[in-house]
Amino acid sequence: MTLLRFWQAHASELWAMIERHVVLVVLSSGAAIALGVPIGILAAHRPRIGKPLVAFANVAQTVPSLALLGFLLPLPFIGGIGSRVAILALILYALLPIVRGTIAGITTVDAGVVTAATAMGMTNRQLLWLVELPLALPSILAGIRVATVVGVGTATIAAAIGAGGLGEYIFRGLSMVDSTVILAGAVPAALLAVAADLLLTWVERTLRPSRHRASRRRVLVTASALTVIAVAFGGLSMRSAPDAIVVGSKNFTEQIILGELFAQSLEARGIVVTRRLNLGGTFICDRALRSGDIDVYPEYTGTALTAVFHETVGHDRGSVLERTRRRYAEGGVTVLEPLGFDNTFAILVRRADAESLGLRSIGDLKQVQQRWQPGFGFEFVERQDGYRGLAAAYGLSFARDPRVMDLALMYRALASGEVDVVAGDATSAMIAALDLAVLADDRGYFPPYDAVAVARTATLLRRPEVRQALEALGGQVSAAEMRTMNRAVDVDHRDAAEVVRQFLKSR
């Protein structure tokens, strides 16, 4: 019932996600068919030429989906966030079953039938179109069916790079640790996969050589018309409004809230906005900003200097802000006024452990480092201001390697005893909700992480009203207010857009 109420409350948003999901699958599957069938025919007739192409399709199929998106993002012309890269990745995943189905269909055509057709004087072209392809059609369609069903599931990953689809609910639910939101995206995706399988199974049966030719022709014409309509409609639906300002964010609750805050503040001044929230980590957002795929996103000064520019960071807030502005300006990016709060890292333990073991500062972890299991987010393990630097500054040497997991899952993993110490966000609502304790950074290891808006300078020059709307947010969000909004989303499971709307109304 909770899931049904969620769908009812978000009906228009849900249908938009389903539409985008279907379009991604139709476009990628259509392109994969256009490439895969000819490759399969070539591989069946000219194995020496086709073998490298089949090997490429095999390799593409083995690459994990998120890794493939990571490889494609920085490529010139085809890289960047959004549907372009997502469709390319889905095409690569769909190639192998289509190519294999085509090869199997062509190579299993009865040799006697081919010999008879050749004896009748058919050319190679006629033999292919009138004999081989009709007889191979069931095998080809079986490959297309597998590719399409796999594509429906894989397309959920596209939300990680701003391509939309039902994966948005799945990623949003993971960041909120909310099973209802996860199911809101997972259930429709599963139903789409089942529907696609049933539809293509029916088409496969209808187009068998034993069926009446007129019936087969009607199915082909109908399927072709629907594909053309879907492709044309999809191309239009994936375009942003020409004057839209694209707002991005990283993939955790606070960033989604801040991205929504930017978007609603711009819309309040009559500016058309396209949201690309929940994109991924710092590096994806930074690349998207510099490539022009997004116009603005929320960042933190300490994160920018350490993770983006790989510089050491001092502890003077004003100096860190000025250095951040200077480095971004060199790349055509403007740092606007701080929003008003500092979201530094917080080393967290269970409060019961802190009290029973007398753990007050990060240095006190030496008492338990031989038996405790640390757990950190993906970025914290790799960043210059992350785990390795922290361990060196405090002389820590845990006997167990850190368990690496999504940031949103760490708090609950700590509370449930799966890990014993984590690096979270100082403004996270989960600290109080799960009765966690913050260990003091008595050596001042972590630099200031003032939240700021970073925007493309070209956009601000072209649209002065965008600068005005974003500058008006300077100093308007306190740490307490940020924690309250985070709690409303993470603990009370309220929609981020609604929470931001209420916050702006109170202003």
N, C-alpha and C positions, 0 to 999 in steps of 0.2 A: 504493500500500500504506500509506503514511503517513496518508493521508486516511481509509482504512478503519479503521486502528487508532485514529485519533482518534474516529471515530464510535462505535466499539465501546466505548472508554473513557468516552464521554460520552453513552451511549445514552439514559438517562432524561432528561437535560437536552435532548438533541436532539429527542426526541419532544414534550417540553413546549413547545419553541419552535415546532415544526411545528404543534402544536395551536393555539397562540396566533395564529400566522400565518394559519392557515385561518379561524379565528374572526373575525379582523379583516377578512379579505376577504369572508367570507359576510355578516357584519353590514353592512358598508359597501355591498356590491353589492346586497343586499336593499333597503336604504333608498334607494339610487340608482334602483333599478327602480321602487319605489313613488313616487318623485318624478319621475323622468325620463319614464316612459311618459305620465302625464297631461299633463306639460308639452309633450311632443311632439304629443299629440293636440290640445291647445289651440292650439299653434303652427300645426298643419296646417289646423285649421278656422277659427281667428281669428288670422291672421298679425299684425295690428296689436297684439294683446295679447301674443302669444307671442314677438314679435321681441325685446323687452327681456330676456325670460327666456333666450332662446337666446344673446343677446349676453353675459349674465352667465355662462353656462356656458362660452362661448368664452374669456372673460377668465380665469376660474378655471383653465382648462386651460393657459393660457400662463404662469402664475406658477410659478417653480421650487419644487420640493417643500419644500426646507428653508426657503425664504423664506415659503411659505404656513404652515408650522408656526410660524415666528417671528411672523407676523401674528396667528395664532389664540391663541398662548400667553397674552397679557395680557388677552384679552377677558373681561369678567365673565360668570359663570355657565357659559359653555362653554369657557373657557380653562383653563390648568393643564397639568401633565404627565400622561401616562398614555394609556389607550386612548380616552378621550372625544374628545380633540383629534385623535388619529390617525384615528379613524373618520370624523370630520367632514371632515378633509382628503381622505380616500379617497373619500368621497361626492362631494365637489366635483369630483375628477378623473374620476369615473365618469359624471358627468351627461352630458357632451357626446356621447360615442358613443351612449348610449342615446337621448338626445333626437333626435339626427340620424337614427338608425336608425328611430325611430318616425315622424318626419316623412316620411322617404323612403318607408316602407311605406304610410302612409296616402295620401300624394299620388300614388302610382303605381297605386292601385287603379283598374281600368278604369272610365271614366266611364259606359260602357254598363251595367255591372253595377249601379252606384249608381242609375242612372236606372230600371232594371228593378225594383230593390228598392223604390224610392220609389213606383213605379207600382203595386206590389202592396199598398201601404198601410202599409209599415213606418214606424214613428216614427224620429226621429233616434237615440234610444237603441238601438232594435232594429237600425237600420242599422249603428251602430258595433259592437255586440257580435256580431251574426250575419253581417255581411258584411265590414266594413272591417278589424277586428282579426284575424279568421282569415286573410284574404288578406295582411295586413301582417306576420303573425307571423314569417316567415323573416327579414325585414329587421330587425324588432325584436330577434330572437334574435341576429342577427349583431352588432348594437350591444352587446347584453349580453355576448356572447363577448369582444369587443374590450375592453370596460370591465373585465371580470373578469381577463383576462390582464394588462392594464396594472396593475390593482390588486395582483396578486400581486407584481409587481416593485416597485411603489411602496411597498408595505407594509414593505419592508426599512428604509425611512427612519424608520419609526415607532419603532425602537429608540433613536433619538437623543433622544426625549422620554419614555423609560421605558415604552413601550407593549409592549415585548417583541417576539417573533417572530424569524425567522431573521436579521434585521438585526443582532441582538446579536453573533452570530459575526463578521459582516462588519466591524462597528465595532471589535470586540475585536481582530480580526486586523490591522486598519489601525493601531490603537494599538501593537500589538506588532510590526508589519511582518512578519507571519507569513502566508505564502500558504496554508498548510494550514488555518489557522483561517478565513481569508477564504473559501476554497473549501468549508469545512464548512457555511457558511451559504448561499453563492451556488449551489452545485450543487443542494441540495434546493429552493431557491426556483425555479430554472430548471425542475426536474422538476415542481414543482407547477403552474407556468405551462403546461407542455406537457400535463399531465394535465387541467387545467381546460379548455384549448382542445379536446382530444379529446372530453371529456365533453360540452361544450356543442355541439360540432359534431354529435355523435350525437343530442343532444336536438333540435337544429335540423332535422336530416333527418327524425327521427321525427315531428315536429309539422308537417310540411308538409301543406297541404290535401289532397294526393293520397293521404296515408296513411289507413289505416282508422281510423274514429273511436274505436273501443275501444282501439286501440293508443295513440293520442294521449292518451286520457283516462288510461290507466295511467301514462304518462310524467309527465303533469301532476300526478297525485296523488302519485306517488313523489317527484318533485322538491319538491313543496310540503311533504310530510312530512319529508324530509331537511332542508329549510331551517328548518322550525320546530324540529326537534331540535337543529340546529347553533346556532340563535339562543338557545334555552333553555340549552343546555350552555355556550355561550360566555358568556352573562350570568353563569352561576355561576362559571366558571373565571376570569373577570376580576376577581372580587371578592377583596379581600385578607381574611385572617382578621380578625374584628372587633377583636381586641385586638393586632393586629400592629403593631410599630414599623417604620416605613418608612425604610430607610437609602438615601441617594442618594450619588452621586459625580460628578465631572466626567469628561471623556472622554479621559484619558490614564492610562498604566499605574500611576503612583504613586497617583493618586486611586482607581483601582479596587482596588488593594491595601489602601489605608486604609479604603475603604468595606467591604471584606470583613473587615478587622480589627475594625471596629465591629460588623458583623453577627455574626461568630463569638463575640466577647466577650459580646454580649447573649444569644446562644443558649446559651452556656455557663452562664448563670444562669437558664435555663428560659424566656427571653423569646422569643415568636414574632416572627420578623422577615420582612419583605418587602423584597427587594432591588430598588432602582431605580438600578443602577450605570450608568456610561457615558452619562450624560444629555446632556452638552453642556458649554458653557463656564460661567463664573462666573455670568452673568446668569440663565441657565436654572435653575441650582441655587438661587440666592438667591430667585428668584421662587417656585420650587416650595416652598421652606422657609416663606416668609412666607404662602403661600396654604394651607398645610397638606397639600400633596400628598406631602411627605416630612417626617420628624421630625428628622433629623440628617444632616449631611454633613461631610466634611473641608474645611477652608478654611485660608488662610494670612493672618496678621495684616496684612502689608503689602498683600496683594491686596485684603483687605476695605476698608481705609481708602482706597486709591486707586481701585479699580475699582467698589466698591459705594457708598462714601460720598463719593467724589470730593474727598478731603482730601489735603493735603500730609502727608508722613510724615517724621518725624525718624529719628534713628538710634539712639536709646536703646530697647533691647528692652523694658524694663519699661514705659516710657511708651507705646510703640506698643500693647502688649497692653492696658493699662488704657483707652486711648482706644477701642480696638476693642470692648472689653467694654461701655463706656458707650454707644457708638453703637448697637450691636446691642440692648442692653437697652431702648432707646427704642422698638424695634419688636417687643418680646416675644420676643427671641431671646437665649439664654445662650451665652457662650463659656466652654468648660471649660478645664482646665489644658493647657498646651502638651504635645504628645506627646514632645518632646525633641530635635527637629532643626529646622534652619533651611534651607528650600529656596529660596534666593534665585535670581535670574536669573544665568546665566553666559554671557558673550559668548565664543563658541567659534570657533576656526579650526583648520585642519589642523596637526598638530604639525610636520610637515615645513616648512610655510610659516612657522610661528612661529620655528623655529630658523634657517632660511635668511635670513629678512628681519629678524630681531632684534625680533620683535613680543612685547612682554611685558605691556603694559597697553592698555586700551581706547583711550587717547590716541594710541598708536602707529599706529592704523588710518589716521591722516591720510596716512601714507606711501603707502597703496594705495587710498585712497578714489576716485580717478579711474578706476581700472581694475577694481576688485573688484565682484562682484555680491552684495549682502546678501540674506538670506532670513530671514523672521520668521513667527511664528504669527499667526493672525487677531487674537487678543486683544492681543498685544504691539504691533501696529501701531496699535491704537485707544486703548489704555490711557494714562492720565495718566503712569504710571511706565514707559511703553514707549518706542518708537522716537523719537518727536519730542522727548521730554524728554531722552533719552540723547544725541541728536544736538546739542541745545542745550547740554547740560552739558559736552560734550567738543569742541564746535565741529566736528562731523563734517558733511560734505556729500557723500554718495556721488553720483557722476555717474549711476548707474542707480537707478531706483526699486526698492525691495525686492520680491523675489518672495514672495508670501504663500501659505503652505501649512499643512497640518495639522502640529501640533507633532511627532507621531511620525515624520513623513517627513523633517523637517529634518536630522536627524543624518546619515542616509544620503545626502541630497542634498549635504551638505557634504563627506562623505567621498568621494563619487563625482565631485566637482568641478562639480556643477550650480550651486552657490552657493559663496561664499568665506568668509562670516562669518554666524553665526546666533546667536540668543538662545535658549539652552536652559535646562535645570534643573540646578542645582548637584548634585543627588543622582542624576542620570541615570546609569544603568550604561553607556549608549552612549558616554560620553566616553572611558572606558578601552577599551571594546570596539573602537571605531573609531579609536583613537589620535588623539584630538582634544586640543587645548590650551585651557585657560581663561585668558583675558586678565584681568589684575588690574584691579579697580575702584578705582584709586588715588585717585579723587576722591570715593569713598563715595557714588556716585549711588543705588545700589539700597538700599532700606530693609530691615529684617529681615522675613523671611517665615516666622515660626514656625508650624508645623503645629498646628492646634487642631481640636477638634470643636465645631461650632456646632449648637445644638439648640433646638427650640421650647420656650420656658419653660413653656408650658401642659402639654406632654408630660412634662417633668421633674417638675412639681408633681403631676401625676396619677399618674405612675409613678416613685416614688423609686428603684426598683431600676435603672431605666435610667440615672439620674444616677450611681449607685454603679458600675455596670459601665463607663461611659465615663470617670469620674474615675480609675478604677483603671489606665487606660492612660497617665495623665499621667507624663511623663518616662521612659517605657519604651522609646521607639524612638530610637536614636541615628542620626546621619547615616550612619555606616558600615553599620548594620543596614538602613537604608532603601535604601542603594545595593545591598546584597547581595540584598535582596528584588526590587528593580527588575531587577537582572541576571538573577536566576532566571527572571523572566517574559520580559523583553525579549530576552535573549541565549540562555538555555537553553530558552526556549519552554515553561516549565512553567506549569501552571494556577495562577492567582492564589489560588484557594481552598486549593489544596494547599500553596502557599508559606506562606500565613498560618497554616494549621493547624500546619505544622512550627515556625513562629516561636513560636506560643503554647505549643506543647508544650515547646519549649526553655525557656520561662519558668516 
